Amino acid sequence: MSYEILVGLNVLDDLIYEDYRAAMKPILADYQGRFSYDFKVSEVLITENHSDINRVFTINFSSKDKMDGFFSDAQYLIVKEQFFMKSVGSTTIISAYEK
């Protein structure tokens, strides 16, 4: 069994966001995490929280504990501050579930 999150983002700067992805992927792998799907979205018809979304992806971990460890990892938090915070306007967790 694994744990997966469906996420919507409003990416404001694609270049900095790609730097974020490149920097975080080795840390993600350390926590047995991976991206399953990744889409650039041109139009959102319905959203519950009124946040803009132009990127949708699934991120998968071997367990919820691994996911929690990843998102609280000190190295990840540095990468997040350096790249993610500068490139993303909003984050929407659409769903989280065991798979």
The first five atom37 places (N, CA, C, CB, O) and aatype in JSON, in Angstrom:
{
  "aatype": [12, 15, 18, 6, 9, 10, 19, 7, 10, 2, 19, 10, 3, 3, 10, 9, 18, 6, 3, 18, 1, 0, 0, 12, 11, 14, 9, 10, 0, 3, 18, 5, 7, 1, 13, 15, 18, 3, 13, 11, 19, 15, 6, 19, 10, 9, 16, 6, 2, 8, 15, 3, 9, 2, 1, 19, 13, 16, 9, 2, 13, 15, 15, 11, 3, 11, 12, 3, 7, 13, 13, 15, 3, 0, 5, 18, 10, 9, 19, 11, 6, 5, 13, 13, 12, 11, 15, 19, 7, 15, 16, 16, 9, 9, 15, 0, 18, 6, 11],
  "atom_mask": [
    [1, 1, 1, 1, 1],
    [1, 1, 1, 1, 1],
    [1, 1, 1, 1, 1],
    [1, 1, 1, 1, 1],
    [1, 1, 1, 1, 1],
    [1, 1, 1, 1, 1],
    [1, 1, 1, 1, 1],
    [1, 1, 1, 0, 1],
    [1, 1, 1, 1, 1],
    [1, 1, 1, 1, 1],
    [1, 1, 1, 1, 1],
    [1, 1, 1, 1, 1],
    [1, 1, 1, 1, 1],
    [1, 1, 1, 1, 1],
    [1, 1, 1, 1, 1],
    [1, 1, 1, 1, 1],
    [1, 1, 1, 1, 1],
    [1, 1, 1, 1, 1],
    [1, 1, 1, 1, 1],
    [1, 1, 1, 1, 1],
    [1, 1, 1, 1, 1],
    [1, 1, 1, 1, 1],
    [1, 1, 1, 1, 1],
    [1, 1, 1, 1, 1],
    [1, 1, 1, 1, 1],
    [1, 1, 1, 1, 1],
    [1, 1, 1, 1, 1],
    [1, 1, 1, 1, 1],
    [1, 1, 1, 1, 1],
    [1, 1, 1, 1, 1],
    [1, 1, 1, 1, 1],
    [1, 1, 1, 1, 1],
    [1, 1, 1, 0, 1],
    [1, 1, 1, 1, 1],
    [1, 1, 1, 1, 1],
    [1, 1, 1, 1, 1],
    [1, 1, 1, 1, 1],
    [1, 1, 1, 1, 1],
    [1, 1, 1, 1, 1],
    [1, 1, 1, 1, 1],
    [1, 1, 1, 1, 1],
    [1, 1, 1, 1, 1],
    [1, 1, 1, 1, 1],
    [1, 1, 1, 1, 1],
    [1, 1, 1, 1, 1],
    [1, 1, 1, 1, 1],
    [1, 1, 1, 1, 1],
    [1, 1, 1, 1, 1],
    [1, 1, 1, 1, 1],
    [1, 1, 1, 1, 1],
    [1, 1, 1, 1, 1],
    [1, 1, 1, 1, 1],
    [1, 1, 1, 1, 1],
    [1, 1, 1, 1, 1],
    [1, 1, 1, 1, 1],
    [1, 1, 1, 1, 1],
    [1, 1, 1, 1, 1],
    [1, 1, 1, 1, 1],
    [1, 1, 1, 1, 1],
    [1, 1, 1, 1, 1],
    [1, 1, 1, 1, 1],
    [1, 1, 1, 1, 1],
    [1, 1, 1, 1, 1],
    [1, 1, 1, 1, 1],
    [1, 1, 1, 1, 1],
    [1, 1, 1, 1, 1],
    [1, 1, 1, 1, 1],
    [1, 1, 1, 1, 1],
    [1, 1, 1, 0, 1],
    [1, 1, 1, 1, 1],
    [1, 1, 1, 1, 1],
    [1, 1, 1, 1, 1],
    [1, 1, 1, 1, 1],
    [1, 1, 1, 1, 1],
    [1, 1, 1, 1, 1],
    [1, 1, 1, 1, 1],
    [1, 1, 1, 1, 1],
    [1, 1, 1, 1, 1],
    [1, 1, 1, 1, 1],
    [1, 1, 1, 1, 1],
    [1, 1, 1, 1, 1],
    [1, 1, 1, 1, 1],
    [1, 1, 1, 1, 1],
    [1, 1, 1, 1, 1],
    [1, 1, 1, 1, 1],
    [1, 1, 1, 1, 1],
    [1, 1, 1, 1, 1],
    [1, 1, 1, 1, 1],
    [1, 1, 1, 0, 1],
    [1, 1, 1, 1, 1],
    [1, 1, 1, 1, 1],
    [1, 1, 1, 1, 1],
    [1, 1, 1, 1, 1],
    [1, 1, 1, 1, 1],
    [1, 1, 1, 1, 1],
    [1, 1, 1, 1, 1],
    [1, 1, 1, 1, 1],
    [1, 1, 1, 1, 1],
    [1, 1, 1, 1, 1]
  ],
  "atom_positions": [
    [[0.84, -1.17, 0.0], [0.0, 0.0, 0.0], [0.89, 1.24, 0.0], [-0.96, 0.0, 1.22], [2.0, 1.21, 0.53]],
    [[0.41, 2.32, -0.59], [1.16, 3.57, -0.62], [0.23, 4.73, -0.28], [1.82, 3.79, -2.01], [-0.99, 4.55, -0.15]],
    [[0.81, 5.91, -0.13], [0.05, 7.1, 0.21], [0.28, 8.13, -0.88], [0.45, 7.65, 1.61], [1.42, 8.39, -1.27]],
    [[-0.8, 8.72, -1.37], [-0.7, 9.63, -2.5], [-1.47, 10.92, -2.23], [-1.22, 8.96, -3.79], [-2.5, 10.92, -1.56]],
    [[-0.95, 12.02, -2.75], [-1.6, 13.33, -2.63], [-1.82, 13.86, -4.04], [-0.75, 14.33, -1.77], [-0.93, 13.8, -4.88]],
    [[-3.01, 14.39, -4.29], [-3.35, 15.09, -5.53], [-3.28, 16.58, -5.23], [-4.77, 14.67, -6.08], [-4.02, 17.08, -4.38]],
    [[-2.4, 17.28, -5.93], [-2.08, 18.67, -5.6], [-2.31, 19.57, -6.81], [-0.63, 18.79, -5.12], [-1.99, 19.22, -7.94]],
    [[-2.87, 20.75, -6.54], [-2.98, 21.8, -7.54], [-2.14, 22.99, -7.1], [0.0, 0.0, 0.0], [-2.19, 23.39, -5.94]],
    [[-1.38, 23.55, -8.02], [-0.55, 24.71, -7.73], [-0.87, 25.85, -8.68], [0.93, 24.36, -7.83], [-1.39, 25.63, -9.78]],
    [[-0.57, 27.04, -8.26], [-0.53, 28.18, -9.16], [0.95, 28.57, -9.27], [-1.42, 29.39, -8.64], [1.47, 29.31, -8.43]],
    [[1.6, 28.05, -10.3], [3.02, 28.32, -10.52], [3.15, 29.68, -11.2], [3.7, 27.19, -11.37], [2.58, 29.91, -12.27]],
    [[3.91, 30.57, -10.57], [4.09, 31.93, -11.08], [5.36, 32.07, -11.9], [4.12, 32.91, -9.93], [5.43, 32.93, -12.78]],
    [[6.36, 31.24, -11.63], [7.64, 31.3, -12.34], [8.1, 29.88, -12.66], [8.73, 32.06, -11.51], [8.61, 29.17, -11.79]],
    [[7.91, 29.47, -13.91], [8.23, 28.09, -14.31], [9.71, 27.76, -14.13], [7.83, 27.86, -15.76], [10.04, 26.64, -13.74]],
    [[10.6, 28.7, -14.41], [12.04, 28.42, -14.33], [12.47, 28.16, -12.88], [12.84, 29.58, -14.91], [13.2, 27.2, -12.62]],
    [[12.03, 28.99, -11.97], [12.39, 28.77, -10.56], [11.71, 27.5, -10.04], [11.98, 29.99, -9.69], [12.29, 26.77, -9.24]],
    [[10.48, 27.24, -10.5], [9.79, 26.02, -10.08], [10.54, 24.78, -10.57], [8.34, 26.01, -10.6], [10.63, 23.8, -9.84]],
    [[11.08, 24.81, -11.77], [11.86, 23.67, -12.27], [13.14, 23.5, -11.45], [12.21, 23.87, -13.77], [13.58, 22.37, -11.22]],
    [[13.74, 24.6, -11.01], [14.89, 24.51, -10.1], [14.49, 23.84, -8.79], [15.49, 25.91, -9.83], [15.24, 23.03, -8.25]],
    [[13.31, 24.18, -8.29], [12.78, 23.55, -7.08], [12.65, 22.04, -7.27], [11.41, 24.17, -6.69], [13.1, 21.26, -6.45]],
    [[12.02, 21.65, -8.38], [11.83, 20.22, -8.64], [13.18, 19.49, -8.71], [11.06, 20.01, -9.96], [13.33, 18.41, -8.14]],
    [[14.14, 20.08, -9.38], [15.45, 19.45, -9.51], [16.14, 19.31, -8.15], [16.34, 20.25, -10.47], [16.77, 18.3, -7.87]],
    [[16.01, 20.33, -7.31], [16.67, 20.31, -6.01], [15.98, 19.38, -5.01], [16.71, 21.71, -5.44], [16.65, 18.8, -4.15]],
    [[14.67, 19.22, -5.12], [13.96, 18.41, -4.13], [13.9, 16.93, -4.5], [12.58, 18.93, -3.96], [13.67, 16.1, -3.62]],
    [[14.09, 16.58, -5.76], [13.93, 15.18, -6.18], [14.86, 14.21, -5.45], [14.16, 15.06, -7.65], [14.4, 13.12, -5.09]],
    [[16.13, 14.53, -5.21], [16.95, 13.57, -4.45], [16.44, 13.36, -3.02], [18.41, 14.04, -4.41], [16.5, 12.26, -2.49]],
    [[15.94, 14.42, -2.41], [15.38, 14.31, -1.06], [14.11, 13.47, -1.11], [15.09, 15.72, -0.45], [13.88, 12.62, -0.25]],
    [[13.28, 13.71, -2.11], [12.06, 12.94, -2.31], [12.37, 11.45, -2.44], [11.3, 13.44, -3.56], [11.69, 10.62, -1.84]],
    [[13.39, 11.13, -3.21], [13.78, 9.73, -3.4], [14.23, 9.09, -2.08], [14.91, 9.62, -4.45], [13.98, 7.92, -1.84]],
    [[14.91, 9.88, -1.23], [15.34, 9.37, 0.07], [14.15, 8.92, 0.93], [16.14, 10.44, 0.81], [14.3, 8.05, 1.79]],
    [[12.99, 9.51, 0.7], [11.78, 9.18, 1.44], [10.84, 8.27, 0.65], [11.04, 10.45, 1.84], [9.65, 8.18, 0.93]],
    [[11.4, 7.6, -0.35], [10.63, 6.67, -1.2], [9.43, 7.36, -1.82], [10.17, 5.46, -0.39], [8.34, 6.8, -1.89]],
    [[9.64, 8.6, -2.27], [8.59, 9.37, -2.91], [8.86, 9.53, -4.4], [0.0, 0.0, 0.0], [10.0, 9.44, -4.85]],
    [[7.78, 9.77, -5.14], [7.9, 9.98, -6.58], [6.66, 10.69, -7.09], [8.11, 8.63, -7.32], [5.61, 10.68, -6.44]],
    [[6.78, 11.29, -8.26], [5.64, 11.87, -8.94], [5.04, 10.81, -9.85], [6.04, 13.14, -9.74], [5.76, 10.17, -10.61]],
    [[3.72, 10.62, -9.76], [3.05, 9.65, -10.61], [2.5, 10.29, -11.87], [1.92, 8.96, -9.84], [2.6, 9.73, -12.96]],
    [[1.92, 11.47, -11.73], [1.35, 12.24, -12.84], [1.69, 13.7, -12.64], [-0.19, 12.03, -12.96], [1.85, 14.15, -11.5]],
    [[1.8, 14.44, -13.73], [2.12, 15.86, -13.65], [1.55, 16.54, -14.89], [3.68, 16.1, -13.54], [1.88, 16.17, -16.02]],
    [[0.7, 17.54, -14.69], [0.03, 18.21, -15.79], [0.15, 19.72, -15.67], [-1.44, 17.81, -15.84], [0.07, 20.27, -14.57]],
    [[0.33, 20.4, -16.78], [0.13, 21.84, -16.85], [-1.3, 22.03, -17.31], [1.17, 22.54, -17.82], [-1.73, 21.42, -18.29]],
    [[-2.05, 22.88, -16.6], [-3.48, 23.04, -16.82], [-3.75, 24.42, -17.4], [-4.27, 22.83, -15.49], [-3.23, 25.42, -16.9]],
    [[-4.57, 24.48, -18.45], [-4.85, 25.77, -19.07], [-6.14, 26.4, -18.58], [-4.91, 25.61, -20.56], [-6.3, 27.62, -18.67]],
    [[-7.07, 25.59, -18.06], [-8.35, 26.15, -17.61], [-8.91, 25.3, -16.48], [-9.35, 26.23, -18.78], [-8.96, 24.07, -16.58]],
    [[-9.34, 25.96, -15.41], [-9.98, 25.29, -14.29], [-11.44, 25.74, -14.29], [-9.27, 25.62, -12.92], [-11.72, 26.93, -14.23]],
    [[-12.35, 24.79, -14.35], [-13.77, 25.12, -14.44], [-14.43, 25.29, -13.08], [-14.49, 24.05, -15.22], [-15.29, 26.15, -12.9]],
    [[-14.02, 24.48, -12.11], [-14.59, 24.54, -10.76], [-13.46, 24.37, -9.75], [-15.69, 23.44, -10.55], [-12.59, 23.52, -9.92]],
    [[-13.48, 25.18, -8.72], [-12.55, 25.03, -7.6], [-13.27, 25.44, -6.32], [-11.26, 25.88, -7.81], [-14.0, 26.44, -6.31]],
    [[-13.07, 24.69, -5.27], [-13.77, 24.96, -4.02], [-13.2, 26.15, -3.26], [-13.72, 23.75, -3.14], [-13.94, 26.83, -2.55]],
    [[-11.9, 26.42, -3.4], [-11.31, 27.48, -2.59], [-10.93, 28.73, -3.38], [-10.09, 26.95, -1.9], [-10.31, 29.63, -2.83]],
    [[-11.28, 28.8, -4.63], [-11.08, 29.97, -5.49], [-9.62, 30.31, -5.74], [-11.76, 31.14, -4.88], [-9.32, 31.43, -6.16]],
    [[-8.7, 29.38, -5.49], [-7.29, 29.6, -5.82], [-7.07, 29.27, -7.29], [-6.36, 28.73, -4.91], [-7.67, 28.34, -7.83]],
    [[-6.21, 30.04, -7.92], [-5.84, 29.72, -9.3], [-5.01, 28.45, -9.3], [-5.05, 30.89, -9.96], [-4.22, 28.22, -8.38]],
    [[-5.2, 27.62, -10.32], [-4.44, 26.38, -10.48], [-4.01, 26.29, -11.94], [-5.3, 25.11, -10.06], [-4.83, 26.39, -12.85]],
    [[-2.71, 26.11, -12.15], [-2.2, 25.89, -13.5], [-1.28, 24.67, -13.59], [-1.46, 27.12, -13.97], [-0.72, 24.39, -14.64]],
    [[-1.15, 23.95, -12.47], [-0.34, 22.74, -12.44], [-1.02, 21.76, -11.51], [1.13, 23.04, -11.99], [-1.4, 22.12, -10.4]],
    [[-1.17, 20.51, -11.95], [-1.78, 19.45, -11.13], [-0.88, 18.23, -11.2], [-3.25, 19.11, -11.62], [-0.41, 17.85, -12.28]],
    [[-0.64, 17.62, -10.04], [0.2, 16.43, -10.03], [-0.17, 15.52, -8.87], [1.68, 16.81, -9.95], [-0.84, 15.94, -7.93]],
    [[0.27, 14.29, -8.96], [0.18, 13.37, -7.83], [1.6, 13.1, -7.35], [-0.56, 12.03, -8.23], [2.52, 12.94, -8.15]],
    [[1.75, 13.06, -6.05], [3.03, 12.7, -5.43], [2.75, 11.51, -4.53], [3.66, 13.91, -4.62], [1.82, 11.53, -3.72]],
    [[3.55, 10.47, -4.68], [3.29, 9.19, -4.07], [4.44, 8.82, -3.13], [3.09, 8.11, -5.14], [5.61, 9.03, -3.46]],
    [[4.1, 8.26, -1.97], [5.08, 7.79, -0.99], [4.74, 6.35, -0.61], [5.11, 8.71, 0.27], [3.6, 5.92, -0.77]],
    [[5.72, 5.63, -0.1], [5.47, 4.26, 0.32], [4.57, 4.19, 1.56], [6.78, 3.54, 0.59], [3.95, 3.16, 1.82]],
    [[4.52, 5.29, 2.33], [3.64, 5.34, 3.51], [3.39, 6.81, 3.89], [4.27, 4.56, 4.71], [4.11, 7.7, 3.44]],
    [[2.39, 7.03, 4.72], [2.11, 8.38, 5.21], [3.26, 8.88, 6.08], [0.78, 8.41, 6.0], [3.58, 10.07, 6.06]],
    [[3.88, 7.99, 6.84], [5.02, 8.37, 7.67], [6.18, 8.89, 6.82], [5.49, 7.18, 8.51], [6.83, 9.87, 7.18]],
    [[6.43, 8.24, 5.68], [7.48, 8.71, 4.76], [7.13, 10.1, 4.23], [7.67, 7.7, 3.58], [7.99, 10.96, 4.13]],
    [[5.86, 10.31, 3.88], [5.42, 11.62, 3.4], [5.64, 12.68, 4.47], [3.94, 11.57, 2.98], [6.19, 13.75, 4.19]],
    [[5.22, 12.4, 5.69], [5.39, 13.35, 6.79], [6.87, 13.66, 7.01], [4.75, 12.8, 8.08], [7.24, 14.81, 7.25]],
    [[7.71, 12.64, 6.94], [9.14, 12.84, 7.09], [9.72, 13.73, 6.01], [0.0, 0.0, 0.0], [10.54, 14.6, 6.29]],
    [[9.29, 13.51, 4.79], [9.77, 14.32, 3.67], [9.43, 15.79, 3.87], [9.18, 13.82, 2.35], [10.3, 16.66, 3.78]],
    [[8.16, 16.08, 4.15], [7.72, 17.47, 4.25], [8.26, 18.19, 5.48], [6.22, 17.52, 4.26], [8.19, 19.42, 5.55]],
    [[8.81, 17.45, 6.45], [9.42, 18.09, 7.62], [10.95, 18.01, 7.61], [8.87, 17.45, 8.88], [11.59, 18.5, 8.54]],
    [[11.52, 17.4, 6.59], [12.97, 17.26, 6.48], [13.65, 18.63, 6.39], [13.32, 16.4, 5.25], [13.22, 19.49, 5.62]],
    [[14.71, 18.83, 7.16], [15.4, 20.12, 7.2], [15.94, 20.53, 5.84], [16.53, 20.08, 8.22], [15.83, 21.7, 5.46]],
    [[16.52, 19.6, 5.1], [17.05, 19.92, 3.76], [15.92, 20.3, 2.82], [17.84, 18.72, 3.18], [16.06, 21.24, 2.03]],
    [[14.8, 19.58, 2.89], [13.66, 19.93, 2.04], [13.16, 21.33, 2.36], [12.53, 18.9, 2.21], [12.84, 22.1, 1.45]],
    [[13.08, 21.67, 3.63], [12.58, 22.99, 4.02], [13.47, 24.11, 3.49], [12.46, 23.08, 5.54], [12.98, 25.2, 3.18]],
    [[14.76, 23.87, 3.39], [15.68, 24.84, 2.81], [15.39, 25.01, 1.32], [17.16, 24.41, 3.02], [15.3, 26.13, 0.82]],
    [[15.23, 23.9, 0.61], [14.91, 23.93, -0.83], [13.57, 24.62, -1.05], [14.89, 22.5, -1.42], [13.42, 25.42, -1.96]],
    [[12.61, 24.3, -0.21], [11.28, 24.91, -0.33], [11.37, 26.43, -0.19], [10.32, 24.34, 0.74], [10.78, 27.16, -0.98]],
    [[12.1, 26.88, 0.8], [12.25, 28.32, 1.02], [12.99, 28.99, -0.14], [12.99, 28.59, 2.34], [12.63, 30.08, -0.57]],
    [[14.02, 28.34, -0.62], [14.85, 28.92, -1.68], [14.14, 29.0, -3.02], [16.11, 28.11, -1.83], [14.32, 29.98, -3.74]],
    [[13.33, 27.99, -3.37], [12.75, 27.92, -4.71], [11.21, 27.95, -4.73], [13.22, 26.68, -5.38], [10.61, 28.74, -5.46]],
    [[10.6, 27.09, -3.93], [9.14, 26.93, -3.99], [8.42, 28.22, -3.62], [8.7, 25.8, -3.07], [7.51, 28.65, -4.32]],
    [[8.84, 28.82, -2.52], [8.14, 30.02, -2.03], [8.22, 31.18, -3.02], [8.73, 30.45, -0.69], [7.34, 32.04, -3.04]],
    [[9.27, 31.2, -3.84], [9.46, 32.26, -4.83], [8.73, 31.99, -6.14], [10.93, 32.44, -5.11], [8.53, 32.9, -6.94]],
    [[8.33, 30.75, -6.36], [7.78, 30.39, -7.66], [6.31, 30.0, -7.65], [8.56, 29.26, -8.22], [5.7, 29.9, -8.72]],
    [[5.72, 29.78, -6.48], [4.34, 29.28, -6.39], [3.48, 30.28, -5.61], [4.3, 27.88, -5.72], [3.82, 30.68, -4.5]],
    [[2.36, 30.66, -6.22], [1.45, 31.61, -5.59], [0.48, 30.98, -4.63], [0.0, 0.0, 0.0], [0.12, 31.59, -3.62]],
    [[0.05, 29.75, -4.91], [-0.88, 29.06, -4.01], [-0.8, 27.56, -4.23], [-2.32, 29.55, -4.24], [-0.43, 27.07, -5.3]],
    [[-1.16, 26.84, -3.17], [-1.17, 25.37, -3.18], [-2.56, 24.91, -2.75], [-0.05, 24.77, -2.24], [-3.1, 25.41, -1.77]],
    [[-3.11, 23.96, -3.48], [-4.4, 23.36, -3.13], [-4.21, 21.85, -3.02], [-5.49, 23.72, -4.17], [-3.89, 21.2, -4.01]],
    [[-4.42, 21.3, -1.83], [-4.41, 19.84, -1.68], [-5.81, 19.38, -2.07], [-4.02, 19.39, -0.2], [-6.77, 19.56, -1.32]],
    [[-5.92, 18.79, -3.23], [-7.22, 18.35, -3.74], [-7.68, 17.09, -3.04], [-7.16, 18.12, -5.26], [-8.86, 16.95, -2.72]],
    [[-6.75, 16.18, -2.8], [-7.11, 14.93, -2.14], [-5.85, 14.24, -1.62], [-7.88, 14.0, -3.1], [-4.76, 14.44, -2.16]],
    [[-5.99, 13.44, -0.58], [-4.92, 12.6, -0.06], [-5.56, 11.26, 0.29], [-4.21, 13.27, 1.2], [-6.65, 11.2, 0.86]],
    [[-4.87, 10.18, -0.05], [-5.49, 8.86, 0.1], [-4.47, 7.76, 0.09], [-6.51, 8.62, -1.0], [-3.38, 7.91, -0.46]],
    [[-4.84, 6.63, 0.72], [-4.05, 5.42, 0.6], [-4.38, 4.77, -0.72], [-4.3, 4.45, 1.79], [-5.54, 4.76, -1.15]],
    [[-3.39, 4.25, -1.33], [-3.58, 3.65, -2.66], [-3.23, 2.18, -2.61], [-2.73, 4.37, -3.72], [-3.32, 1.49, -3.62]]
  ]
}
